[in-house]
Amino acid sequence: MKKPVYSNMTWLADIETELRRIGPGDPPGRVRTVARRIAGIALQRLYRTEAPDVPAVLRKAMEDDTLPDEVRGAVERLAARLDAQFRSPSTDPIGDAQRIVEYVRIAK
């Protein structure tokens, strides 16, 4: 069963739930995964879509020329593959996700 398109407040509640899944000292991979889920929730709200997965909605946002550069940059960092040493281009994945969330809050 598909998850419904987010209403005005449920998407923000889901983001808060995701934020509670991480804590100080959590492995970077876990933090990055949560950040990507948060970005996916916000972008689903922005595009009013039921994208089947986070990478799909991140790809859609990377191609969206209407997004401000700092938002698209955050999307690109979260969507990027890890390097050979399993490092992410995002040095602050939660900050990148929050940048996307704030844009969506203002845009909607």
LINNOR-V255225 format. One record per residue. N is the residue number from 1. D_FIRST is the distance of its C-alpha to the first C-alpha in Angstrom with 2 decimals. Layout:
BEGIN
{{N | D_FIRST} {N | D_FIRST}}
END
This chain:
BEGIN
{{1 | 0.00} {2 | 3.80} {3 | 6.55} {4 | 9.09} {5 | 12.39} {6 | 14.80} {7 | 17.44} {8 | 21.07} {9 | 21.14} {10 | 17.78} {11 | 17.86} {12 | 21.34} {13 | 20.43} {14 | 17.76} {15 | 20.58} {16 | 22.99} {17 | 20.78} {18 | 20.72} {19 | 24.48} {20 | 25.13} {21 | 23.77} {22 | 26.89} {23 | 30.55} {24 | 34.00} {25 | 34.72} {26 | 31.20} {27 | 31.21} {28 | 30.86} {29 | 27.92} {30 | 25.89} {31 | 27.02} {32 | 26.12} {33 | 22.57} {34 | 22.11} {35 | 23.88} {36 | 21.63} {37 | 18.49} {38 | 20.46} {39 | 21.44} {40 | 17.93} {41 | 16.88} {42 | 20.07} {43 | 19.81} {44 | 16.34} {45 | 18.17} {46 | 21.17} {47 | 19.60} {48 | 17.02} {49 | 14.51} {50 | 11.01} {51 | 12.76} {52 | 10.92} {53 | 13.51} {54 | 16.53} {55 | 19.12} {56 | 17.88} {57 | 18.27} {58 | 21.49} {59 | 22.84} {60 | 22.25} {61 | 24.17} {62 | 26.91} {63 | 27.61} {64 | 27.76} {65 | 31.50} {66 | 31.15} {67 | 30.21} {68 | 33.28} {69 | 34.69} {70 | 34.14} {71 | 30.41} {72 | 30.00} {73 | 32.14} {74 | 29.88} {75 | 26.85} {76 | 28.95} {77 | 30.06} {78 | 26.59} {79 | 25.39} {80 | 28.56} {81 | 28.82} {82 | 30.88} {83 | 34.48} {84 | 36.22} {85 | 36.95} {86 | 33.29} {87 | 34.20} {88 | 32.07} {89 | 33.64} {90 | 32.33} {91 | 34.89} {92 | 32.97} {93 | 29.21} {94 | 28.51} {95 | 31.12} {96 | 29.53} {97 | 26.12} {98 | 27.94} {99 | 29.80} {100 | 26.59} {101 | 25.31} {102 | 28.71} {103 | 28.74} {104 | 25.41} {105 | 26.70} {106 | 29.82} {107 | 28.30} {108 | 25.91}}
END
